[in-house]
Amino acid sequence: MKELSKYQCEYCHTEYREKSACEQCEKNHKVKPKIKKSIYQPYEVCNSGYPMRINIKFENGEVITYRRG
């Protein structure tokens, strides 16, 4: 009988056979995001109350904008 071991990324839950590949995956993820700005539309344009865009700032200082679909 063979014992098999796998490693799983804590962020995306992808499984790897090699520990080094899993560590590389975990280091690649940008963690600890913070909402920098939320952009809303007037009630007459969008009455859902949810933001149309959100600017997220990450640990490395980069700001990414997410748009609602």
N, C-alpha and C positions, 0 to 999 in steps of 0.2 A: 504494500500500500504506500502511496505517495502523499505527503502532506503538501498542500498548495497554499501559497500566501499571496494576497493581493493587497494593494494600497489604494485608498480612495481619497480623492481631493475633498477637502472639507467644504469647499465653496460650490463646485458644480457637480460633485458626487460621481465623477468619472472614475472608473476603476483602472488601475495599472498593474502590470506584473512587476515592474521595476520601481523601486523606491525613488530613484533619482528622477524618473519621468514624472512621478506624482509631485515631488517637491518643486519641479520646474513649473508644473501646472499651477500649484498653489501660489508660487511667487509671481506668476503672470497676472493674477486677478487683482484688480484695483479695489481695495477694500476701504472701509470707513468713509463712505460718501456722506456729504452734507449738502442739504438743499441750500443753495445760495439765493435763488430767486424763483418765484412762481408767477406766471403770467396768466391772468384771467381775462375773459371776455365779459362784456356787459350782459345782464340778464336777458335783454331782448335778442341778443345774438346766440347765447348758449345758456339755457336755464338749468343745466345739470349741476352747476356749482363747482365742477372740477376744473383745475387749471388746464389751459391749452398747451402750455410749455412749462417745463421745469428745468432750471439750470442747476446742475449738480457739480460740486467741487470735490475733487479727490485728494488724497494725501500728497500726491506729487505736484499739486497746484493746478492741474489741468481742470478746466470747466467744460462739461459736456451738456448739450441741450437735448432733452427728450421731448418729443412732440406726441400729443395724443392723436390716435388714428381715426 
